[in-house]
Amino acid sequence: MVLFRRKRSWQRRVADAARSAPKKGRELRAAAAQLDVPFARSRVVGLGREGFMRLVLGPLMDVYAARRATGRDKLAGLRGPVILVANHASHMDTPVILAALPRKLRKRTAVAAAADYFYRYRLVAFVVSLIFNTVPIDRRGGALNGGSSHLDKLLDQGWNLLLYPEGTRSRSGGPGRLRRGAAVLAQAHNLAVVPIRVTGTSAAMPPGRLWPRRLRGKLLSHRHPVEVAFGEPIRPGAEASVLIERVQRFFEDGEGGGGLASPYRRRWTPSATRSR
């Protein structure tokens, strides 16, 4: 005897998905937390990570990129944990941003990394956690929607958090839609948000490449100009929608950041100062 099931209507499927979403979100947040490598935030590993940044990663980046930073003075008065939000166009963004941060801020900064990409394999997860102090988030489940997530615990422990609100690297040549997770976290913990614009990394290491490349010249190759611009910190209290709008505007036009070029237009600002 063959039994036939009546196909659910589209409205019914939407309703069922809505009812199951909170449970799935909790499950995804819990799964991401289990992938975390707390050892990467120990003092010993932090000292080793700082040495690796200065002696290995920094000089290696200098082979491919002429790195500069602007707006570092805007970070001088920051106290306590802050949320750093940056545009995302390349895997090179993270080391470039970390290198541009003042050492005092960098050594207490964790980087949110996609669990489905960087934590699929144990060895890869361990390596990126040690080198960049990453923490896993699930891009599908909205692991930034507050609650009792491991990110909340990190912020409560005084760690700064670097987030890419676009959720993935831009492939369209322009900024993607910004997700609200960073704004929600900032509101929940009453923290300042620092917008960061990175220019030039997409040319040096575009999506699909596993290693940076130099600019080709007629006779010799050259380094790519790469710039990290820190915007004015957005103080606590702003509505999530307003905060996201300000960050989006900074990514696109540099409003409030000195009129720098968009990170999606390959232009160079010669007045910047070299990052250290």
C-alpha atoms as a printed R data frame, in Angstrom:
    type eleno elety resid chain resno      x      y       z
1   ATOM     1    CA   MET     A     1  0.000  0.000   0.000
2   ATOM     2    CA   VAL     A     2  1.447  3.364  -1.036
3   ATOM     3    CA   LEU     A     3  0.765  6.361   1.160
4   ATOM     4    CA   PHE     A     4  0.745  9.814  -0.327
5   ATOM     5    CA   ARG     A     5  1.623 12.843   1.792
6   ATOM     6    CA   ARG     A     6 -0.002 16.117   1.054
7   ATOM     7    CA   LYS     A     7  2.595 18.664   0.087
8   ATOM     8    CA   ARG     A     8  2.870 21.534   2.540
9   ATOM     9    CA   SER     A     9  1.920 24.931   1.241
10  ATOM    10    CA   TRP     A    10  4.536 27.667   0.985
11  ATOM    11    CA   GLN     A    11  2.844 29.558   3.839
12  ATOM    12    CA   ARG     A    12  2.984 26.456   6.040
13  ATOM    13    CA   ARG     A    13  6.682 25.933   5.344
14  ATOM    14    CA   VAL     A    14  7.415 29.570   6.248
15  ATOM    15    CA   ALA     A    15  5.452 29.246   9.482
16  ATOM    16    CA   ASP     A    16  7.236 26.004  10.436
17  ATOM    17    CA   ALA     A    17 10.636 27.569   9.737
18  ATOM    18    CA   ALA     A    18  9.770 30.599  11.865
19  ATOM    19    CA   ARG     A    19  8.803 28.398  14.800
20  ATOM    20    CA   SER     A    20 12.008 26.357  14.596
21  ATOM    21    CA   ALA     A    21 14.366 29.304  14.024
22  ATOM    22    CA   PRO     A    22 15.021 30.195  17.700
23  ATOM    23    CA   LYS     A    23 15.862 26.582  18.539
24  ATOM    24    CA   LYS     A    24 18.146 26.232  15.525
25  ATOM    25    CA   GLY     A    25 19.831 29.529  16.396
26  ATOM    26    CA   ARG     A    26 20.594 28.300  19.923
27  ATOM    27    CA   GLU     A    27 21.914 25.031  18.559
28  ATOM    28    CA   LEU     A    28 24.191 26.784  16.076
29  ATOM    29    CA   ARG     A    29 25.536 29.155  18.745
30  ATOM    30    CA   ALA     A    30 26.242 26.205  21.026
31  ATOM    31    CA   ALA     A    31 27.980 24.317  18.204
32  ATOM    32    CA   ALA     A    32 30.159 27.321  17.372
33  ATOM    33    CA   ALA     A    33 31.147 27.716  21.025
34  ATOM    34    CA   GLN     A    34 32.278 24.074  21.146
35  ATOM    35    CA   LEU     A    35 34.713 24.721  18.271
36  ATOM    36    CA   ASP     A    36 36.463 27.502  20.161
37  ATOM    37    CA   VAL     A    37 40.126 27.137  21.193
38  ATOM    38    CA   PRO     A    38 40.425 28.986  24.546
39  ATOM    39    CA   PHE     A    39 44.121 28.066  24.779
40  ATOM    40    CA   ALA     A    40 44.758 30.584  21.977
41  ATOM    41    CA   ARG     A    41 43.916 33.395  24.414
42  ATOM    42    CA   SER     A    42 46.408 32.320  27.062
43  ATOM    43    CA   ARG     A    43 49.231 34.647  28.022
44  ATOM    44    CA   VAL     A    44 51.949 32.365  26.648
45  ATOM    45    CA   VAL     A    45 50.284 32.032  23.250
46  ATOM    46    CA   GLY     A    46 49.637 35.780  23.185
47  ATOM    47    CA   LEU     A    47 53.345 36.506  23.629
48  ATOM    48    CA   GLY     A    48 54.209 34.049  20.883
49  ATOM    49    CA   ARG     A    49 51.547 35.544  18.595
50  ATOM    50    CA   GLU     A    50 52.966 39.045  19.092
51  ATOM    51    CA   GLY     A    51 56.456 37.820  18.237
52  ATOM    52    CA   PHE     A    52 55.169 36.013  15.159
53  ATOM    53    CA   MET     A    53 53.393 39.191  14.028
54  ATOM    54    CA   ARG     A    54 56.512 41.314  14.363
55  ATOM    55    CA   LEU     A    55 59.166 38.879  13.138
56  ATOM    56    CA   VAL     A    56 57.346 36.783  10.537
57  ATOM    57    CA   LEU     A    57 53.912 37.968   9.457
58  ATOM    58    CA   GLY     A    58 54.728 41.683   9.294
59  ATOM    59    CA   PRO     A    59 57.876 41.312   7.148
60  ATOM    60    CA   LEU     A    60 56.070 38.772   4.947
61  ATOM    61    CA   MET     A    61 53.218 41.223   4.293
62  ATOM    62    CA   ASP     A    62 55.771 43.925   3.476
63  ATOM    63    CA   VAL     A    63 56.969 41.817   0.539
64  ATOM    64    CA   TYR     A    64 53.560 42.213  -1.114
65  ATOM    65    CA   ALA     A    65 52.039 45.350   0.398
66  ATOM    66    CA   ALA     A    66 53.127 48.901   1.175
67  ATOM    67    CA   ARG     A    67 51.068 49.197   4.351
68  ATOM    68    CA   ARG     A    68 49.845 52.467   5.808
69  ATOM    69    CA   ALA     A    69 47.387 53.422   8.520
70  ATOM    70    CA   THR     A    70 45.402 56.550   9.318
71  ATOM    71    CA   GLY     A    71 43.274 57.507  12.301
72  ATOM    72    CA   ARG     A    72 45.274 55.636  14.933
73  ATOM    73    CA   ASP     A    73 45.085 58.727  17.126
74  ATOM    74    CA   LYS     A    74 41.307 58.183  17.374
75  ATOM    75    CA   LEU     A    75 41.956 55.005  19.336
76  ATOM    76    CA   ALA     A    76 44.090 56.645  22.007
77  ATOM    77    CA   GLY     A    77 41.258 57.482  24.390
78  ATOM    78    CA   LEU     A    78 39.432 54.157  24.163
79  ATOM    79    CA   ARG     A    79 39.001 52.193  27.381
80  ATOM    80    CA   GLY     A    80 37.689 48.748  28.047
81  ATOM    81    CA   PRO     A    81 36.484 46.356  25.382
82  ATOM    82    CA   VAL     A    82 35.364 47.778  22.027
83  ATOM    83    CA   ILE     A    83 33.860 46.257  18.907
84  ATOM    84    CA   LEU     A    84 35.892 46.752  15.741
85  ATOM    85    CA   VAL     A    85 33.937 46.453  12.480
86  ATOM    86    CA   ALA     A    86 35.668 46.357   9.100
87  ATOM    87    CA   ASN     A    87 34.817 45.920   5.448
88  ATOM    88    CA   HIS     A    88 35.894 42.583   4.040
89  ATOM    89    CA   ALA     A    89 37.393 41.974   0.620
90  ATOM    90    CA   SER     A    90 40.308 39.596   1.220
91  ATOM    91    CA   HIS     A    91 41.792 37.045   3.610
92  ATOM    92    CA   MET     A    92 44.604 39.580   3.919
93  ATOM    93    CA   ASP     A    93 42.298 41.984   5.787
94  ATOM    94    CA   THR     A    94 42.748 40.367   9.198
95  ATOM    95    CA   PRO     A    95 46.567 40.421   9.426
96  ATOM    96    CA   VAL     A    96 46.667 43.917   7.940
97  ATOM    97    CA   ILE     A    97 44.160 45.241  10.497
98  ATOM    98    CA   LEU     A    98 45.829 43.507  13.434
99  ATOM    99    CA   ALA     A    99 49.222 44.877  12.423
100 ATOM   100    CA   ALA     A   100 47.779 48.391  12.191
101 ATOM   101    CA   LEU     A   101 46.243 48.286  15.687
102 ATOM   102    CA   PRO     A   102 48.234 49.722  18.596
103 ATOM   103    CA   ARG     A   103 49.901 46.865  20.476
104 ATOM   104    CA   LYS     A   104 47.874 47.471  23.645
105 ATOM   105    CA   LEU     A   105 44.636 47.057  21.690
106 ATOM   106    CA   ARG     A   106 45.882 44.232  19.465
107 ATOM   107    CA   LYS     A   107 46.935 41.913  22.295
108 ATOM   108    CA   ARG     A   108 43.374 41.971  23.698
109 ATOM   109    CA   THR     A   109 41.561 41.571  20.360
110 ATOM   110    CA   ALA     A   110 39.827 38.404  19.193
111 ATOM   111    CA   VAL     A   111 38.746 37.959  15.569
112 ATOM   112    CA   ALA     A   112 35.346 36.484  14.685
113 ATOM   113    CA   ALA     A   113 35.838 33.804  12.019
114 ATOM   114    CA   ALA     A   114 33.288 31.785  10.067
115 ATOM   115    CA   ALA     A   115 32.930 28.355  11.648
116 ATOM   116    CA   ASP     A   116 31.837 26.766   8.372
117 ATOM   117    CA   TYR     A   117 35.031 27.958   6.638
118 ATOM   118    CA   PHE     A   118 37.912 28.125   9.139
119 ATOM   119    CA   TYR     A   119 36.735 25.475  11.608
120 ATOM   120    CA   ARG     A   120 35.819 22.648   9.252
121 ATOM   121    CA   TYR     A   121 39.144 20.925   9.918
122 ATOM   122    CA   ARG     A   122 40.694 20.677  13.359
123 ATOM   123    CA   LEU     A   123 44.257 21.499  12.247
124 ATOM   124    CA   VAL     A   124 43.189 24.599  10.293
125 ATOM   125    CA   ALA     A   125 41.051 25.775  13.218
126 ATOM   126    CA   PHE     A   126 43.949 25.328  15.630
127 ATOM   127    CA   VAL     A   127 46.423 27.204  13.422
128 ATOM   128    CA   VAL     A   128 44.216 30.213  12.682
129 ATOM   129    CA   SER     A   129 43.204 30.395  16.337
130 ATOM   130    CA   LEU     A   130 46.827 30.545  17.455
131 ATOM   131    CA   ILE     A   131 48.016 33.006  14.790
132 ATOM   132    CA   PHE     A   132 45.052 35.395  14.673
133 ATOM   133    CA   ASN     A   133 43.258 34.671  17.972
134 ATOM   134    CA   THR     A   134 40.062 33.764  16.149
135 ATOM   135    CA   VAL     A   135 36.756 32.717  17.689
136 ATOM   136    CA   PRO     A   136 34.153 30.800  15.664
137 ATOM   137    CA   ILE     A   137 30.779 32.201  14.673
138 ATOM   138    CA   ASP     A   138 28.101 30.574  12.561
139 ATOM   139    CA   ARG     A   139 27.094 32.848   9.705
140 ATOM   140    CA   ARG     A   140 23.872 30.922   9.108
141 ATOM   141    CA   GLY     A   141 22.553 30.963  12.628
142 ATOM   142    CA   GLY     A   142 23.077 34.564  13.651
143 ATOM   143    CA   ALA     A   143 25.495 33.728  16.439
144 ATOM   144    CA   LEU     A   144 25.714 37.467  17.144
145 ATOM   145    CA   ASN     A   145 22.151 37.909  18.287
146 ATOM   146    CA   GLY     A   146 23.063 38.285  21.938
147 ATOM   147    CA   GLY     A   147 21.987 35.746  24.512
148 ATOM   148    CA   SER     A   148 24.519 33.542  26.284
149 ATOM   149    CA   SER     A   149 26.897 33.091  23.336
150 ATOM   150    CA   HIS     A   150 30.651 32.675  23.740
151 ATOM   151    CA   LEU     A   151 31.080 36.134  22.204
152 ATOM   152    CA   ASP     A   152 29.165 37.692  25.078
153 ATOM   153    CA   LYS     A   153 31.454 35.920  27.516
154 ATOM   154    CA   LEU     A   154 34.553 37.178  25.717
155 ATOM   155    CA   LEU     A   155 33.318 40.766  25.856
156 ATOM   156    CA   ASP     A   156 32.486 40.356  29.544
157 ATOM   157    CA   GLN     A   157 36.072 39.190  30.079
158 ATOM   158    CA   GLY     A   158 37.389 42.402  28.533
159 ATOM   159    CA   TRP     A   159 38.326 41.186  25.052
160 ATOM   160    CA   ASN     A   160 37.894 43.446  22.041
161 ATOM   161    CA   LEU     A   161 36.165 41.815  19.087
162 ATOM   162    CA   LEU     A   162 36.912 42.316  15.380
163 ATOM   163    CA   LEU     A   163 33.880 41.587  13.193
164 ATOM   164    CA   TYR     A   164 33.174 41.708   9.463
165 ATOM   165    CA   PRO     A   165 29.492 42.715   9.300
166 ATOM   166    CA   GLU     A   166 29.229 41.892   5.585
167 ATOM   167    CA   GLY     A   167 29.532 38.234   6.602
168 ATOM   168    CA   THR     A   168 31.823 37.309   3.713
169 ATOM   169    CA   ARG     A   169 34.392 38.792   1.353
170 ATOM   170    CA   SER     A   170 33.016 41.179  -1.233
171 ATOM   171    CA   ARG     A   171 33.154 39.863  -4.793
172 ATOM   172    CA   SER     A   172 31.022 42.520  -6.463
173 ATOM   173    CA   GLY     A   173 33.443 45.426  -6.221
174 ATOM   174    CA   GLY     A   174 31.212 47.177  -3.682
175 ATOM   175    CA   PRO     A   175 30.178 46.775  -0.051
176 ATOM   176    CA   GLY     A   176 27.606 44.137   0.752
177 ATOM   177    CA   ARG     A   177 24.619 44.447   3.048
178 ATOM   178    CA   LEU     A   178 25.742 44.875   6.637
179 ATOM   179    CA   ARG     A   179 24.264 42.525   9.207
180 ATOM   180    CA   ARG     A   180 23.045 43.844  12.554
181 ATOM   181    CA   GLY     A   181 24.989 41.456  14.796
182 ATOM   182    CA   ALA     A   182 27.771 43.885  15.720
183 ATOM   183    CA   ALA     A   183 25.249 46.616  16.554
184 ATOM   184    CA   VAL     A   184 23.216 44.213  18.685
185 ATOM   185    CA   LEU     A   185 26.328 43.190  20.627
186 ATOM   186    CA   ALA     A   186 27.344 46.820  21.102
187 ATOM   187    CA   GLN     A   187 23.915 47.672  22.492
188 ATOM   188    CA   ALA     A   188 23.776 44.634  24.752
189 ATOM   189    CA   HIS     A   189 27.163 45.416  26.315
190 ATOM   190    CA   ASN     A   190 27.060 49.221  26.040
191 ATOM   191    CA   LEU     A   191 30.282 49.307  24.011
192 ATOM   192    CA   ALA     A   192 31.767 51.700  21.492
193 ATOM   193    CA   VAL     A   193 32.064 50.593  17.855
194 ATOM   194    CA   VAL     A   194 35.151 51.496  15.805
195 ATOM   195    CA   PRO     A   195 34.636 51.403  12.005
196 ATOM   196    CA   ILE     A   196 37.657 50.336   9.952
197 ATOM   197    CA   ARG     A   197 38.111 50.672   6.200
198 ATOM   198    CA   VAL     A   198 40.686 48.561   4.401
199 ATOM   199    CA   THR     A   199 41.820 49.497   0.903
200 ATOM   200    CA   GLY     A   200 44.009 47.523  -1.515
201 ATOM   201    CA   THR     A   201 43.875 44.023  -0.074
202 ATOM   202    CA   SER     A   202 41.451 42.800  -2.738
203 ATOM   203    CA   ALA     A   203 44.062 43.565  -5.385
204 ATOM   204    CA   ALA     A   204 46.892 41.957  -3.440
205 ATOM   205    CA   MET     A   205 44.955 38.834  -2.521
206 ATOM   206    CA   PRO     A   206 41.523 38.603  -4.166
207 ATOM   207    CA   PRO     A   207 38.988 35.902  -3.269
208 ATOM   208    CA   GLY     A   208 40.125 32.591  -4.699
209 ATOM   209    CA   ARG     A   209 43.839 33.144  -4.123
210 ATOM   210    CA   LEU     A   210 45.669 31.294  -1.356
211 ATOM   211    CA   TRP     A   211 48.708 33.598  -1.352
212 ATOM   212    CA   PRO     A   212 49.253 37.328  -2.050
213 ATOM   213    CA   ARG     A   213 50.766 38.570  -5.297
214 ATOM   214    CA   ARG     A   214 52.825 41.607  -6.284
215 ATOM   215    CA   LEU     A   215 51.920 44.213  -8.860
216 ATOM   216    CA   ARG     A   216 53.395 43.484 -12.263
217 ATOM   217    CA   GLY     A   217 55.488 46.216 -13.814
218 ATOM   218    CA   LYS     A   218 57.216 46.580 -17.166
219 ATOM   219    CA   LEU     A   219 60.554 45.598 -15.673
220 ATOM   220    CA   LEU     A   220 60.028 44.855 -11.994
221 ATOM   221    CA   SER     A   221 57.105 43.946  -9.797
222 ATOM   222    CA   HIS     A   222 55.867 46.333  -7.118
223 ATOM   223    CA   ARG     A   223 54.071 46.152  -3.809
224 ATOM   224    CA   HIS     A   224 50.357 46.841  -3.605
225 ATOM   225    CA   PRO     A   225 49.367 50.012  -1.730
226 ATOM   226    CA   VAL     A   226 47.277 48.894   1.239
227 ATOM   227    CA   GLU     A   227 45.664 51.287   3.690
228 ATOM   228    CA   VAL     A   228 43.825 50.820   6.968
229 ATOM   229    CA   ALA     A   229 41.687 53.799   8.059
230 ATOM   230    CA   PHE     A   230 40.223 53.986  11.560
231 ATOM   231    CA   GLY     A   231 37.049 56.040  11.881
232 ATOM   232    CA   GLU     A   232 35.719 57.972  14.833
233 ATOM   233    CA   PRO     A   233 34.472 55.572  17.523
234 ATOM   234    CA   ILE     A   234 30.689 55.434  17.680
235 ATOM   235    CA   ARG     A   235 29.832 55.826  21.324
236 ATOM   236    CA   PRO     A   236 27.325 53.577  23.121
237 ATOM   237    CA   GLY     A   237 23.675 54.476  22.944
238 ATOM   238    CA   ALA     A   238 23.087 54.622  19.198
239 ATOM   239    CA   GLU     A   239 20.170 52.624  17.819
240 ATOM   240    CA   ALA     A   240 21.244 49.519  15.895
241 ATOM   241    CA   SER     A   241 19.835 50.819  12.600
242 ATOM   242    CA   VAL     A   242 21.555 54.192  13.037
243 ATOM   243    CA   LEU     A   243 24.841 52.561  13.940
244 ATOM   244    CA   ILE     A   244 24.767 50.255  10.925
245 ATOM   245    CA   GLU     A   245 23.941 53.210   8.663
246 ATOM   246    CA   ARG     A   246 26.929 55.169   9.960
247 ATOM   247    CA   VAL     A   247 29.251 52.213   9.469
248 ATOM   248    CA   GLN     A   248 27.912 51.617   5.956
249 ATOM   249    CA   ARG     A   249 28.463 55.281   5.091
250 ATOM   250    CA   PHE     A   250 32.030 55.105   6.386
251 ATOM   251    CA   PHE     A   251 32.747 52.007   4.326
252 ATOM   252    CA   GLU     A   252 31.397 53.617   1.165
253 ATOM   253    CA   ASP     A   253 32.375 57.278   1.437
254 ATOM   254    CA   GLY     A   254 34.641 57.676   4.414
255 ATOM   255    CA   GLU     A   255 32.268 60.196   5.963
256 ATOM   256    CA   GLY     A   256 33.793 61.336   9.207
257 ATOM   257    CA   GLY     A   257 37.076 59.704   8.275
258 ATOM   258    CA   GLY     A   258 38.836 62.479   6.393
259 ATOM   259    CA   GLY     A   259 37.415 61.892   2.928
260 ATOM   260    CA   LEU     A   260 39.506 58.841   2.134
261 ATOM   261    CA   ALA     A   261 38.846 56.761  -0.940
262 ATOM   262    CA   SER     A   262 36.286 54.003  -0.801
263 ATOM   263    CA   PRO     A   263 37.867 50.612   0.010
264 ATOM   264    CA   TYR     A   264 36.235 49.327  -3.164
265 ATOM   265    CA   ARG     A   265 37.915 51.911  -5.390
266 ATOM   266    CA   ARG     A   266 41.598 51.237  -5.958
267 ATOM   267    CA   ARG     A   267 43.000 54.644  -5.164
268 ATOM   268    CA   TRP     A   268 45.944 55.591  -2.987
269 ATOM   269    CA   THR     A   269 46.122 58.315  -0.344
270 ATOM   270    CA   PRO     A   270 49.760 59.390  -0.036
271 ATOM   271    CA   SER     A   271 49.284 61.389   3.176
272 ATOM   272    CA   ALA     A   272 48.773 58.297   5.333
273 ATOM   273    CA   THR     A   273 51.266 57.166   7.944
274 ATOM   274    CA   ARG     A   274 52.877 53.770   7.941
275 ATOM   275    CA   SER     A   275 51.397 51.228  10.344
276 ATOM   276    CA   ARG     A   276 53.549 49.719  13.044
